[in-house]
Amino acid sequence: LKKKLEELEKLNRSIAEMYSWKLKTEILGQPRYADDRRLLRSGFKSYSQADEDGIIQEIFRRIGVTNKKFIEIGVGDGLENNTLFLLLNGWQGVWIEGDIKFVESIYRKFSPLQKIGRLEIKQAWVSKDNINSLINDCGLPEELDFLSIDIDGNDYHVLENIVPLKARLVVVEYNSKLPPPTNWIMKYNPDHKKTNTDYFGASLKSFERLLLKKGYLLVGCNILGVNAFFVRKDLVEQHFHADYSAENHYEPQRYWLKYGFGSGFPPDFGPYCDD
C-alpha cells in the first residue's frame, strides 16, 4: 500500500508539473512579455524558488558586476534560495539565517564552499536594530553586487534601516495579495516568526516607494508574484522597460506555478568538480 501511495503521489506531481509548465508557457506567450526589456522570459530555476536564477543572471548580464559579492538574508536550508546558483558560478558571499536547524544543515551540506572561503554562514534573527551591525561584521565591500532579503515578515523595516544601501541589485519578497496602487506594510514586530498566512511583508507599491527614496528603480517581478527586482538608478540606463512603477511590473499571485519549474528530483548539493 505504501509503495502504491508513493507511486500515486509521484504521478500526481508529474501531472501538476506538466500542467503548470503549460500554463507558464501560455502566460509568457502573452503580448505583455514580448518586449525584450522585460525580464520574465529569461527566467529559469537551478536552485531558486522558481525563475529567479535566470532573471538575476539576465540582470547582471545587462548591468555588469564589480566584485561578485553578495549577502542573502533568509536562506532556509540553503538548497532553495537566490544565491546558490551564483556560488556555483564563482561568486562569494554571506548567508544569514535565524533557524539553528537550517544553519546546522548548511554547515554540513556546504562545508566545501566554506573551507575555500567562498561562503560564510551567520546564525542570527535579523531585526531593524541589528541589520547594520550584521552586515558590517561580514567584512564585505560596502558596494556589493547583490543583496537579497526574504525573512517572511519584517522585510520592509529591515530594508528601510540598511545604511548605506549601495548594492547594484536588491531582491525582496513582496506581498502580492495587495496589488498597486495599494500601500500596505506589516507593523514591525521584532518577535515575528513565519505564520504561513498572508500577513507578512509589504505591498509592491510600498517597496517601490521605499527603494525609490534609496536610489533604486523597480525593473521587474518574477512570474509567481513573489520576488521584486530593484536596480540602482545609475545602472539602469536603457536596459529595462522604462516604466519603473509597481503598476507596470506587478505580477499577481501565481504560487502554484512553482510546479512548472520542477526538475523531477528533490534538490541536493555535494562535492563537485568546477574545472
N, C-alpha and C positions, 0 to 999 in steps of 0.2 A: 504493500500500500504506500509506504514511504517513497519507494522508487517511482511509482506511478504518479504520485503527487509532485515529485521533483520534475518529472518529465512534462507534466501539465503546466507547471509554473514556467518552465523553460519555453514551452510552446507559446504560452500567453505573452511572455516577454518578447519573443520574436515577432509576434503579431503586432504588439504595441510599437516596437521599433520600426517595423515596416510602415505602419500607418502614420506614425509621427514623421518618418522620413518623407513620405509622400506629401503630407501637409506642409512640411518645411519647404519642400521644393516648390509647391504651389504658391506659398507666401512670397518667396524670394523671386518668383516669376512675375509679380505684380509690377506695374509701371513705376511705382514709387521707388523701387530698388534698382532700377535700370541705370540711374546716374552713377557713374564710376566714382564720384566723390563721396558717395555714401559707403559705409563700411560692411554692411551685413553679408554681402556676397563673398567677402574674404574670410568669413568665419569658419573655423574648424576646431575640433576638440582633440587634444592629446591627453592633457591632464587637467584641463579646466572643467568647470561645471557643464558647459555646453560649448558655444562657439568663441569664447573669449580668447583662446590661444591664437586663433587665426586673426582676429581683429587686432589684438595687441601687436602681433608681428607686422601686420599691414600698417598700423600707425607708425611704428618705428621705421619701417621702410620709407615712409613719406617724410618724417621729420628728422630722421637720423638719431644716433646715440652719441654720448660723450664718454661714459665710463662703464656702461653695462652693470650698474649697481642698482639694487632695489631694496625696499622694505615692504614686506607684506604683513598686515596685522589681521589676524584671524585666519588660520590656515587648516584647522581641523587636524586630521592625522597626516597631512602633507600630500596625500595622494590625489586630491582634487582641489586645486587652487589656481591662482593666476600666474604663478612664477616658477613652478617646477619645470615646465617646458623651457623657460628661459635658462634655468640652470643647466639643462641638457645642451643648451646652445652657447655655453661658455660664460654665462653671467655669474655674478657673485652678489650675495645679499644676506638679509636677515629675515627670519620668520619670528613673529611674536604671537604666542598662543597662550591662553589662560588655563585651559583644561590640562591638568597634570597628566591624565591618562593619554591624551593625544601627544603631549610633549615626550613622554616616555617612549611611545610608539615611534615618534620621529627620530629620537636618538638611536633606537635600534635599527630602523629601516634606512636611515640616511647617513649613517656613520662614515661611509667613504667620502661623501661630499664635505662633511665636517672636518675630516682628517686632512684634506688637502686645502682647507681654508676657503672653500667656495661658499659654504653655508654656515651661518651662526644661528643658534636657537636661543630664544629668550622666553622663559616662562613668566608671564605676567598678565594680570587682568588690567586691561587698558582703561584709563579714565581721562577726562579732560584735564585733570590736575597733574597726571604723571606722564602724559604723552610726550612732552618735550624732553624730559629727562631720559625717558626710554630711548628716544631717537638719538639724543646726544651721546648716550652710552654705547651706541652701536659702532662708533668710530668710522662711519662712512662719510663721504663728501657731503657738504651742505646741498649741492646741486646734484641730486640723484637723477637717474633716468626715469625711475618708476616707483610710484607709491600706490599700494592697493590696500583698501580698508573694507573689511567685512566682519563686523562684530555683532550683528543681529540686534541692534538696539540703539546705542548712543553714538552711532557713526557720525551724525551731523555735528554733535557737540565736540567730539574728539577732533574732527577735521577743522572745525572753527578755531580751535585753540592751538593748532600747529603753527609755530612762528620760528623762523620764516618758512614759508612753503615755496620751494623752488624746483620741485620735481618737474621733469619735462612732460610726463603723463601721470594723471591721477585717475584711478578707477574706484568708484564707490557703488555700493549696493543701494538702490532706491526702492521706495515702496510704490509699486506700480498700480496698487489699488486706487491711487489718487492721481488721476490724470491732470495735466495742466488745463487751466491756469491755477489749480489748487495749490495753495501754500499750506503745508502741514508738517510739523516737526514734533516727534515724540518728546514729551517732557523728560528732562535729564534726570536719570536715576543711577547713581554710582553703583547700586547693588543689583542692577538689572541683569537678568540672565535670559537666554533664549527661551521663548514661551511656546514656539510652534503655533503661534496665532499671527494675525495680520497687524498686530500692534508692534511696530518696530520702525526705526529709522526716520526717514523724511521723504516727502514727495520729490519728484524730479525737479519741479519748479523751484522748490526751496534750495536744493543743491545747486541749481543753475545760478540763482541769485547770490548764494554764498560764495561760490567759486569765481563768479564774475568779479566780485569785490577783491578777490585774492589774485586776480590776473589770469584767469583761465576761461576758456570757451568750451562749451559742450559740442562735441563733434559726432556723437552717436551713442546708441544704446544697443545692447545685444538682443537677439530675436526672442529670448524668453521673457524680456521685460524685467531683468534682474539687475544688470550692471550698466552703469553710465560711464562714458569715457570723456575726460576733460584734458585738453592740451593747452599748455602755456601760450598766452597770446602771441608772444614774439616768434613762435614756431609755426603758427597756423598757416600763414601766407595764403596761398590758393589751393592748399592740399585737400580741403574738405568742403562739404556743402555749406554755402555761405550764410545760411540762416542757422544761427547757433542757439536758437531758442529751444526750450523744452517742448513747446508746441510742435516744432518741426521734427525733433528727433525722438520724441516719446514712442516707446513700444509698449503695448499693453501686456497684461499677464498672460503668458503662454507657458507656464511652468511644465505642462505636460509634454512640451516639445523636447524636453531633455532626452526622452527615449529615442528621438531621431538622431542622437549623437552617440549612441552606444556602439561599442566595438565588438560586442558579443561575449566579452570576458570582463570580469571584475578587475579594477586597476591594481597594479603591484609595482614594486621598484626593487632593484637589486644591483649587484655589481655589473658593470658593463664596460665595453671597450669603446673609447672615443677617438681612436686614431683612424 
